[in-house]
Amino acid sequence: MDPLRRVTPAQKFALAAKLRRTAPPIERHAWSLLRNRGILGLKFRRQHVVRGFIVDFYCAAERLVLELEGGAHDGPDQRAYDAARADVLEAAGFRVVRVRNAHVTPAGLETVLTPLSSPRSSPPVPVSVLTPCPPLPSGEGERRTG
């Protein structure tokens, strides 16, 4: 089904690295929005190998695959391939979201990703903030010289 399935995993990782270096402008723009937890605090990886496929963006915490779609995805053969690929990934437990290039904006990505992300709990508070540490008994914790 996928022509990339005939190559070794090492070749797929090398191809993914090459795709990261030669990303088209819209992917670079999307990455600038998604990187460093820029949208909804979700951590994404770009051009990541998932189940033998190289996906545009992947969020491991949400098992979410984000694919950008430009004019190259409009042909009937490509649409069939994209649908079959999405079926394989969804059968493996991943959620696949396709976003048109025109919707790659901060508001557009938030609109698409908000219903898919699980509710975020507040980060855990360190124990030292909740209860102050009692002072050490005399003689402990002092630096010895000599």
Steps between C-alpha positions, in 0.01 A plus 500: 500500500769750598811521282699589811419161654756342264789690653682417821425688822843665484419630152165635624668688786757642257221607263310662790815696594539611138134610491557707815798675338316570172155587633277720281415846632154404630646214706768731642224746594291225662807381692568853624147500646507147645854482637578561867142408595373806313144375446300381803820394674527189280846369415534414133770329297535572131559256215474212746481130412176349633409140419722507192362828367674837510241744635524878489446559874447258789394555861587189702305604812175516302590234240414768247624524142468840333531501122515813285318488168586715203411475135700177461237319709208596274542226238277192522794259532658704778167532682456122490855448626454756780172335607656153505798629695271672752301176537817306585608760757153526654474121524826514700344746745623833362279797423571650158415864433540652156538878477492699178799728452272805509402416860855494634464794737511509880121534520441239229721239668349569843150462356589162350698367797291623797224237478761225455726577794424346835429739785823620652538486872708761671865402540578325827617726779836395647471356851752753631254777414216333689685421824808683617798280581593496868852612581769232520614389847813672619817361349328358189532666166801705600808483286798357677835654442819326574 
